[in-house]
Amino acid sequence: LFDGVYPFYPQQRKAAGFDISTIIVIVVFLTLACSFLLIIPGIRGRARLYWTFRVLLSLFVGVVIVVVQFTGDWETGWVQANTSYKSFSSAVVNADIGLHIGLEGVNITLKGNPVNQINETINYNEHFSWSFDANYDHSYSKGLEKGLPSPILYVAEKFTTQSPCAVHRQYRISGHYASATLWVAFCTWIISNILFSMPALVYGGYMLLVTGAFVIFSLLSFSTVRNIPMCLIQIGSATLHVAYGGSFWLTLVIGLLCFVAGITVVALHHLNLDLLKTFFDLREDKAEEYQEMTEVFVNHHFVNRAL
């Protein structure tokens, strides 16, 4: 037995796109969104629409900044090929081999066409982590001991520290710095929301620009892996190529969105402050404040006594 499972038998699966950390983050932000939306009936007029837009947009930026750190599709690639299935076996299967690269490691998938071949269900998904608290080579060795399918081990071997490809260190460091930069962006996002609620609108706009800058810096950090040419991953007669995946492009959209929002707030502060205050529901409060200041309370008993 290896870890309670017989080698060369079907192993436990892992989720390729989402894991428990991603689900927890999404649930937390959805709970916050629902809590804020419960306040909507108590807001009057157009301010209700402006307030809802601000809250949902801000939460969307925050959840994306956190979630993309746990996803596994910053780079993705797949290929369909006829390949040998396992070591010490001459069986050949037709399967889709997928490679999903995240900030903390890689997911390698193997799905048969059809799924049931050679009296076995071919539907594998294995995760190999290179985060600083994990040992990638040890995970690869465990895969060898478990007897994982040959295509999975072949692709995973390309990212080991001893591989001639020499991409392990670059991916590990790039992913680490990209994650650290995103956490800084998350902190500046929190500060921007605090400034908007004070309200210090123009400084909140500046912090949105800083947030967008750190998000873009994380993309630049991850993109440095392209400085090292990727090894040829040849499976049968087909070649597996990788390209930027959904998490990369979603992070880019969030970075640009922060820039657009920050520039808009700063520009309106200097060009049309009244419109900016209307969007943040400040003009109505100011009018009510003036109205309260003009009210006069007369003590009739004191006036009559003086007369």
C-alpha positions, 0 to 999 in steps of 0.5 A: 500500500502507498498512502492507503492506496494500492499502486497502479490502481485508480487514485484520488482526484483533485479539482483542476479549476477550483479547490476548497480555498477558491470556494471559501473566498467566493463564499465569503465575498458573496456573503458580504455582497448579500449583506450589503444588498440587504441595506438597499431598501433603506437608500432613497432615490438614485443614490440606491443605484449608485451605491449598489454599483459601487459596492458590487464593483468594489467586491468584484475587484477584491474577490478576483485579486484573492481568488486568482492566487488559488486558481490553476489556469494562469497558463494552460495547454492541452493536446489529444494524442495516442500514448502509452498508458502506464509503465510496464504495460504495452497498452496505448490509449487515446486521451486528452492531456492538459497542463494547467499552471498556477502560482503555486504549482501545476495540475496535469489532467489525463482524460480518455477518449472515451473515458472507459478504455482497457477496462479502466476509467481514465480520468486523472487530475494530479497536482504538483506544488512548488510553493515555498512550503512544499517540495515539488520533487517529493511530490513527483517521487510520490507520483512515481511510487503510486504508479501514475499514468506515464503521460502525467509523469512525463509532463510533471518531470519537465518541472522538476529541479533536476530536469534539463528544462530548468524552468522549475526555479523560474516558475516558482520564484515568479509565482511567489512574487506575483502572489506577494504583489497581489496581496499588496494590491489587496491591501491597497484595495482595502485602503481605497475603500476606507478612504472612499467611506471617510470620505476622502474621494481623491485619495481613494482614487489615488489608492485605486491607481496604486491597486491597479499598478500592483496588479499589473506588476504581478502580471509582469512578474509572472510573465518573466517565465517567458524569458526562459524557452519552454521545453518541447513537450512531445506526447506521441506525435503531438506537441503540447503548447501552453498559453496564458489562461483565464486567470491571467487575462482576468487579472489584467482586466481587473488591473485596467479596471482599477486604472480606469476607475482611479483616473475617473475619480481623480479627473472628476475631482478636478473637473466636476466635483459636484458630479463626483459628490452626487455619485458618492451621495454626498450632495444630499447630505450637505443640503440636509446639513445646511437645512438643519443649520437654518432651523431656529428654535424659540423658547416662548416662555422666555420671550413672553417673560422678557416682554 
